Amino acid sequence: MSTTGDSAPQISGTAESAKECADWQALLERIPYAQHLGLEVQRGDAGVLVHLPCREALIGNFMLPALHGGVLGALIELTAWVAAQSQDAETRCPRILDSHINYLRSAKARSTFARADIIRQGRRTSLVQVTCWQGDDKKPIATGQVQLLLPTMAAQQEDRHGH
């Protein structure tokens, strides 16, 4: 599987953008499925991107070949999760309340990129729009809107103590 032309356009970033990428990567590394997918954070023209490198294990339709739709759904949800948590001053662990995925075209067996735009970040919830593409960010292969719950401190303490 060729990855020629599949890298995100790199831009020279500030120390702040490098820290943001490192923070996102640290959050992704806490998620076993993100590790399984091999997700990597990169800095591109559009800001912080999540890169899904293509591997044979991620192909759902070998006749085309095309990435499995569940892999794209996971990429969207994980990108939204990391974006919401990275913007939360209290660094709470968000929970997905709802997600809507729009599969726009077949995802070829090649590197895929995702960008998150936070539509609203409130005290209790976050609404994140994610766009996925391969090669040309003007031609998305999938989009998704994910709503996340940012738990209260009391709810987090209950989770930790098993109540």
C-alpha positions in Angstrom: 0.0 0.0 0.0 1.6 3.2 -1.1 1.6 6.2 1.1 3.1 8.5 -1.5 1.5 11.9 -1.0 -0.3 10.8 2.1 1.6 12.9 4.6 0.0 16.0 6.2 1.4 19.3 5.0 3.8 20.4 7.7 4.1 23.9 8.8 6.7 25.5 11.1 4.9 25.8 14.4 5.5 27.7 17.5 6.5 26.1 20.8 2.8 26.5 21.8 1.6 24.4 18.8 4.3 21.8 19.5 3.0 21.6 23.1 -0.6 21.2 21.8 0.4 18.3 19.6 2.3 16.7 22.4 -0.7 17.1 24.7 -3.0 15.5 22.2 -0.6 12.7 21.6 -0.4 12.0 25.4 -4.2 11.9 25.6 -4.4 9.5 22.6 -1.7 7.2 24.2 -4.0 6.7 27.2 -6.6 5.0 24.9 -5.8 1.4 24.0 -7.9 1.4 20.8 -6.2 4.5 19.6 -2.9 2.7 20.2 -4.2 -0.3 18.3 -5.2 1.9 15.3 -1.8 3.6 15.4 -3.2 7.1 15.7 -0.6 9.9 15.6 -1.0 13.6 16.1 0.5 16.0 13.5 0.6 19.7 12.9 -0.8 20.6 9.5 -2.0 23.7 7.7 -5.4 23.2 9.3 -4.0 23.0 12.9 -3.7 19.9 14.9 -4.6 16.7 13.0 -5.0 13.1 13.9 -3.3 10.8 11.4 -4.5 7.2 10.8 -1.8 5.3 9.0 -3.2 2.6 6.7 -2.6 -1.1 7.6 -4.0 -4.2 6.0 -5.8 -5.0 9.3 -7.9 -1.9 9.0 -9.4 -2.8 5.6 -13.0 -3.8 5.6 -13.6 -4.4 1.9 -10.6 -6.1 0.2 -12.4 -5.9 -3.2 -12.0 -2.1 -3.4 -9.8 -2.1 -1.1 -11.4 0.3 1.4 -11.0 1.0 5.1 -13.6 -0.4 7.4 -16.4 2.1 8.3 -16.0 1.3 12.0 -12.4 2.4 11.8 -13.5 5.8 10.4 -16.2 6.0 13.1 -13.6 5.4 15.8 -11.2 7.9 14.2 -14.0 10.5 14.4 -15.0 9.7 18.0 -11.5 9.6 19.3 -10.5 12.8 17.6 -13.6 14.5 19.1 -12.8 13.1 22.5 -9.2 14.3 22.5 -10.2 17.8 21.2 -12.8 18.2 23.9 -10.5 17.0 26.7 -7.7 19.2 25.5 -9.9 22.3 25.8 -11.3 21.4 29.2 -9.5 23.5 31.9 -10.3 20.8 34.5 -9.0 18.0 32.3 -12.1 15.9 33.0 -12.5 12.6 31.1 -15.4 13.2 28.6 -18.0 10.5 27.8 -19.6 10.3 24.5 -23.3 11.0 24.7 -24.1 10.9 21.0 -22.4 10.7 17.6 -23.6 11.1 14.0 -21.3 9.9 11.3 -21.7 10.8 7.6 -19.9 8.5 5.3 -19.4 10.6 2.1 -17.3 8.4 -0.1 -15.3 5.2 0.0 -12.1 5.5 2.2 -9.3 4.1 0.1 -6.5 2.0 1.6 -4.2 4.9 2.4 -3.4 7.3 5.2 -6.4 9.2 6.6 -6.5 12.5 8.5 -9.0 14.0 10.9 -9.5 17.6 12.1 -11.7 18.6 15.0 -13.6 21.9 15.3 -15.2 22.5 18.7 -18.6 24.0 18.0 -19.4 24.5 21.7 -17.5 23.8 24.8 -19.7 24.4 27.9 -19.4 23.5 31.6 -21.1 20.1 31.2 -21.0 19.2 27.5 -19.0 19.7 24.4 -20.1 19.5 20.8 -17.4 18.7 18.3 -17.4 18.5 14.4 -14.8 16.2 12.9 -13.8 16.0 9.2 -11.8 13.1 7.7 -10.0 13.2 4.4 -7.3 11.4 2.4 -5.0 13.5 0.3 -7.2 16.6 -0.2 -8.9 18.1 2.8 -11.4 19.8 0.4 -12.8 16.3 -0.4 -13.9 14.8 2.9 -14.5 11.1 3.0 -16.5 11.3 6.3 -17.7 13.8 8.8 -19.1 13.4 12.2 -20.7 15.4 15.0 -20.0 14.1 18.5 -21.6 15.3 21.7 -19.6 14.6 24.9 -20.5 14.9 28.6 -17.8 16.5 30.8 -18.6 14.9 34.2 -18.8 17.0 37.4 -16.1 16.5 40.0 -18.6 14.6 42.2 -19.3 12.2 39.3 -15.6 11.6 38.7 -15.0 10.9 42.4 -17.9 8.4 42.4 -16.3 6.6 39.4 -12.9 6.4 41.1 -14.4 5.0 44.3 -16.8 2.6 42.7 -20.0 4.1 44.1 
